[in-house]
Amino acid sequence: MSKQLNEWFENKIRRPKGSLNSPVSVEGKMQRIYGPRADFAYVTLYLEPADEFSYIDEAEWPADQERCSPAVMEGVLDGLISSFQEYWYINVKVTLKEIKYHPVDSSPRSFYKASRNAIEKLAFEHKNEKSIFKSHI
């Protein structure tokens, strides 16, 4: 591993962990057309304070749950780790409440992006609100 990459990684894992003060619901969407192909996914996530990370899927999937649900979890984790500068807000319980699925345009990649977009939206909307996040864990 290169020196720069190793330093970046070490700085990321040394950040303190954080959680939420109160539950919050957030929606994320991925909708993009690439000529004859498109990406589509919609997720509603419910996040609540917890002692450690957990992911629960309560959504009703018409198809591809075994492929797309893990992609939602990966998008959530990537968003939680990378969307905040000072802390890892990973001590949360994340529940996937609702999805919207398209039989042709939905894929694991689109659900990954939708869930990551949801977390980035949460980070942006509450970046200056100390009431929703706690960082002294």
Solvent accessible surface area in square Angstrom, and as a share of the most:
residue,aa,sasa,rsa
1,M,165,0.74
2,S,62,0.40
3,K,149,0.63
4,Q,136,0.61
5,L,91,0.45
6,N,67,0.34
7,E,88,0.39
8,W,136,0.48
9,F,91,0.38
10,E,58,0.26
11,N,90,0.46
12,K,37,0.16
13,I,78,0.40
14,R,166,0.60
15,R,32,0.12
16,P,69,0.43
17,K,98,0.42
18,G,0,0.00
19,S,0,0.00
20,L,2,0.01
21,N,75,0.39
22,S,50,0.32
23,P,70,0.44
24,V,23,0.13
25,S,69,0.45
26,V,8,0.05
27,E,83,0.37
28,G,5,0.05
29,K,112,0.47
30,M,9,0.04
31,Q,117,0.52
32,R,127,0.46
33,I,136,0.69
34,Y,91,0.35
35,G,59,0.56
36,P,150,0.95
37,R,95,0.35
38,A,14,0.11
39,D,1,0.00
40,F,42,0.18
41,A,0,0.00
42,Y,29,0.11
43,V,0,0.00
44,T,18,0.10
45,L,0,0.00
46,Y,68,0.26
47,L,1,0.00
48,E,44,0.20
49,P,50,0.32
50,A,33,0.25
51,D,138,0.71
52,E,124,0.55
53,F,49,0.20
54,S,43,0.27
55,Y,44,0.17
56,I,68,0.35
57,D,37,0.19
58,E,98,0.44
59,A,12,0.09
60,E,159,0.71
61,W,34,0.12
62,P,97,0.61
63,A,47,0.36
64,D,36,0.19
65,Q,78,0.35
66,E,137,0.62
67,R,130,0.48
68,C,0,0.00
69,S,10,0.07
70,P,59,0.37
71,A,10,0.08
72,V,0,0.00
73,M,64,0.29
74,E,94,0.42
75,G,0,0.00
76,V,0,0.00
77,L,48,0.24
78,D,56,0.29
79,G,0,0.00
80,L,3,0.01
81,I,53,0.27
82,S,43,0.28
83,S,31,0.20
84,F,20,0.08
85,Q,155,0.69
86,E,112,0.50
87,Y,50,0.19
88,W,40,0.14
89,Y,19,0.07
90,I,24,0.12
91,N,11,0.06
92,V,1,0.00
93,K,65,0.27
94,V,0,0.00
95,T,5,0.03
96,L,0,0.00
97,K,95,0.40
98,E,78,0.35
99,I,18,0.09
100,K,102,0.43
101,Y,42,0.16
102,H,72,0.32
103,P,108,0.68
104,V,107,0.62
105,D,25,0.13
106,S,9,0.06
107,S,16,0.11
108,P,32,0.20
109,R,117,0.43
110,S,0,0.00
111,F,0,0.00
112,Y,57,0.22
113,K,63,0.27
114,A,0,0.00
115,S,0,0.00
116,R,68,0.25
117,N,57,0.29
118,A,0,0.00
119,I,0,0.00
120,E,67,0.30
121,K,84,0.36
122,L,2,0.01
123,A,9,0.07
124,F,143,0.60
125,E,93,0.42
126,H,35,0.16
127,K,128,0.54
128,N,129,0.66
129,E,79,0.35
130,K,163,0.69
131,S,82,0.53
132,I,11,0.06
133,F,20,0.08
134,K,63,0.27
135,S,32,0.21
136,H,152,0.68
137,I,105,0.53
